[in-house]
């Protein structure tokens, strides 16, 4: 009996879930297309569709909780209005037992979203920005967007180039620096190329300088001047032959650099594991570790909202969603209400007075508690 009831529940729920997920995804994609439409003139249709397709994994993580709300409220609201819920209760089956299949479905969607957050969305989100700048606009010259900006390359390296040779895809008047306290390694180069995770420099000059020793140099007498100079200038590396190339391996690939720094709309290229490592990396400054912790917990909490919103939506559906219009309105109200609270607390998590984990998990715990009370009532 219960197995038949579960199959019937899933039969009613799954089509609504798929339709809602497709609808919300289409709305998001249309929004991206609309915002980008002023710059899409002359771009081949296939390239535009590829660009929109790269948005899908990241969008799914956002819309699946919304679709899950609709998939609970609409079918169970209709079942309640037709008396099916009352009939189940009259047969001696607790009403909350009807929610078991959709709770498992919510758990499955949570796992799917976590998988997307770890393995798929970070890469596709990066490709959205790379495709936009490297193929759709600058034709393989997206690096021009980084001209005149200081770009962290990972491992303490920072890149700056004053100009850009568009025809040769080369950086012009390049400076790379790395600091260890007040000691600096400075590299100047006439030209440089950035391919993958390699920067190749031509016409380079490398200097290592200890700025802490400069006061002693200024006070040094004629007899100590040479030693004082050597304490300041720790070493230099100059090309031994014309055309020599200095190659540096970076912690940030060209694509990642463009995705993160080409414009203010930085791509979310963080995976769960990357955020976890950054949050516990003691070599990073405290603000960076705090931001990484916030990202890590948010990427956990939002997927689990698929399960939380089932708990919240079910009691509202069986009690109040008596008409199709009311069901749709109620589902939108629940989804929007959750996201507003989630975004509010996520923003508060950026404040030093509230731990990121507390801020991010408060909405999930609050709405789960409300839903649990409603299920027991």
N, C-alpha and C positions, 0 to 999 in steps of 0.2 A: 504493500500500500504506500509506504513512505517513498520507495524508489520511484513508483509511478508518479507520485506527487512532485518529487524532485525533477523528474524528466519534464513534466508538464510546466513546472516553474521555469526551467531553463529554456524550454521551447517558447515561452512567452517573453523571456528576458533577452535572449541573445540577439534576435532581430532588431530590437530597439537599441541595444548597446552598439551594434555594428552601424546602424543608421545614424545614431547620435554621434559616434566617433567620426564617421565620414563627414557628417554635416559640419561639426565643429572644426575639423581639420581643413575642410574646404573654405570655411570662413577665415581662418587664419591665413591660408595660402592666398586667398583673394586680397586680404589686407596687405600682405607682402608685395603682391603684384601691383596693387593700387599705389602703394607708396613708391615703388620703384618705376612705375610706368613712365614718368617724364624722361627717364634715362634709358628706356628700353627700345627706343626707335632705331630701326636698322639692325637689331640683334636677331639672329635666326631663331625661329620658333623652337627648334630642338634644344638650343642652348638655354632658352628661357625655361622650358619644361625641366631640363636637367637641374637648373638653379632652384626651381621650386621643389623638385624632388628631394634635393639635399636638405630642405627644411623639415621634411616629414618626420624623421625620428625625434628630433627635438620638440616638434609640435605635439606629437603623440604623448610624450611624457606630460605635457601641460594639459591636454584635453581629455585624457582617459578618465581622470577623476570626475570631470564634468559629465562625460558620457555615462559613467557608472551611476551618477545621481539620476539621470534621465531614465536609465534602464531599470531602476528600482521604482521610482515614483510613478511613472506612466503605467507599467503593467500592473503593479500592485494596487494602484489607485483604481484602475478599471475593475480588477478582481473584487476589490472591496465594494465598489458601487453595484456590481452584479450579484453580490451576496455570497460569492465563493469563499471569501475569508471567513464569513460567519458560519458557513457550512462546514468548513474545516474545524472551526472551534467547536461546533455542535457535535462533531464526530470524535471529540476527545483529544484532538491534536492541538497542542499549544500554538497560538498564532505565530509566535516567534520562530517556531520550527520551520515555517515557510521561508525564512530568510537564510537557512543553511546553504542552499545551492549558490545564492548570490554572494554570500560571505566567502565561499570557496572561490567564486569567480573574481571577487575583489582581491583575494590573496594572489590569484594567478596573475592578475593585471599588475599588482604591486611588484611581483617577481619579474614580469616582463619589463616594467619601467626601470627597475634597478639594473637589469641587463642592458637596456638601451643606454642608461646613464653611464655605465662602465665601459661598454665596448663599441657603441655605435654613435650616439649623439655627439660626443666630443669631436670625432673625426668629421662627421657630416656638417656640424656647425662650423668647423674650420673651413671646409670645402665651400660653404656658402659664400664666405667672404673672399676666399682665394679665387673662386670662379668669377665673382663679381668684378674684382680688380684685375686679375691676371688675364682673363679671357674675354669678358664682356665689355670692358672699357679700355684698358690700356694695352691689350693684345700682348700679354707676356711681359709687361713692363710695370707691374704693380708695385715694384720696389720704389718707384718715383714718389709714392705716397708717404714714404718714410723720410724723405729729404728734409734736412734741417731739424730733425728730432733726435733726441737721445733715446736709444732703444736698448733695454736690458736683454742680453743674449743668453743669460743663465751662467752659472758658475762665477758670478761677480763681474763678467765682462759687460761693457757698455759700448754701443756703436753710435757714431755720429758721422754723417757725411754732408758736406756743404753744398754739393751740386750733384747732378745726375746726367749721365750721357745716355739719352734715350735711344739713340741709334744702336749703341753697343751694349745696352743694359749693364752699364758699369757705374759704380759710385765714384765720385770725384772729390778729392781733398778729404780723405777719410781719417777719422781718429777713433782709436779703440783704447779704452782704459780699463784698468782693474785696480781696485784699491784693497789694501790690507792695513787697516788703521790709517796712519798717515804716510804709509809707503804706497807708491803708485808705480804701476807698469804702464807706460804710455807708448802707443804705436801710432805713428803718422805715416800715411801712404798717399801717393799721388792718385792711385786708382785701385779699385777693388771690385771683385765680383762676389755675389752671394748666391750659392747653389746648394740646395738641400740644407745640411747642417754644417757646411764648410764656407768660410770666408777666405778668399785668396787675395793677397795684397801685393801690389807691384810698386816699386819705388818707395819702399818702406824704410822707416827709421824707428828702432825700438830703444827706449830708455827706461831705466829703473831709478827712481828717485825717492830718497827718504827725507820728507819735509820736516821731520822732527829734528834733523841735524842742521838745519839752516841757521837757527840762532847761534850755534857754536861756530859756524862758518863766518858769520858776520863779526864775531868777536875774536877770531883767530889772528894771531900775529904772523909775521912773515915766515917764521920758522915752522909753524904748525899749519900753514895754509894748505899744503898739498894733502896732508892727512885729513884735514877738515873737508876738503873738496871730495875726497874719496868716500867719506862717510855720507855725503849728500848724494853724489852720483854713483850708484852702486854698480852700474854696468850699462852697456850699450850693444846693440846688434845692428850692423849695417850690411847691405847687400855686398857680397864678394864678387859678383859679376853682373853685368848689365842684363836686365830682364829677369833677375832672380825673383822668385815668388815665395812669400811667407804664407803658409796655410794654417788657419786656426779652426779647430772643431768647436762648435757652439752647442749650447744646451737648448737652443731655440732654432727650429728650422725656418727657412725663408717663408714657407707657407704660414707657419704659426705666427711669425712676426707680422706678416701682412694682415692676418686675421685679427690679431690683437691690437695693432697700432695704426692701421691704415686710415681709420676714421674713428669718431667717438663711439660708434656702435660696435664695441669689441665683441668678438665671438666667445661664447662659453665653451672653451676647449678643455675644461676640467673633467676628468673622470673621478669616480669615487676614490680609487686607490691613489691617484695623483694628489687629490685634495687631502687625503689622510696623511700622506708622507709630508706634504708641505706644512700641515698643521702641527706635526711633531718634529719638524726640522729645527733644532735649536740654533742653527747658524743663521736662520732668517730673522729679520726684525719682528718684534712683537706684533705690530699692525698687520704684517703680511700673514703671520701664523693665525691671527684672529680671523682675518678674512677667509683664509683657507678652511678654518674650522667651521665658519658660517656656511661656506659652500658645501662642505662635506655633509653637515647635518641637514641642510636643505635638500640635497640630492637623495637623502634617505627618507626624510619626512614626507616629501611630496608624493613619491610613489606609494607609500603606506597610507596616504589619504584615500586611495582607492578602497581600502578596507574600512577606514574610519567613516567615510561618507555612506557606505552601505548601512552601518550601524545607525547613523544619523537619519538617513532618508526613509528607512523602512517604517518606523512608527508614524512619521508624518504622512506617508503614503496611505497606510491602511486607515488612518483616522480622518484625514482632511482632503485627500485628492479624489473628490467624488465625480469630477467632470474632466474631460480632456483638457480644456482650457486651464482649469485650476491645477491640474497635474503639471502641465508645462510651465506655468507660472511659478509653482512651488519648486520645481526642479531648478529653474533659473535662480530663484531666490536663495536656495540652499547653496548652490555652487558658487554664486557670486559672493554670498556672505562668507563662505569659507575662505575664498581666495583673498578677499579684502582683509580678513583677520590674519591670514597667513602672511601676506605682504607687509602688513603693519608690524607684526612681530619680527619678521625678518629684517625690516628696517631698524627696529629697536635693537636687534642683535648687533648692528654695527656700532652701537654706543658702548663705550667701555664699562658702563655701569651694569650691563646685563650680559651674562655669559651667553655666547652664541647657541650652545646646546639648549639652554633654558628657553631662550627666545624662540628658536625654531620649532621645538617640540611642544610648546604650550598650546598652539592651535589644535594639533592632532589629539593631545590628551584631553583638552577641554571638550572638543566636539565628540570624541569617543565616549567621554563620561556622560554627556547629554544623551547621546544615542543609546548607551547602555541603560540609562535610567528609563528612557522611553520604551525600550524593548521589554523591560521588566514590569512596566506599568500596565 
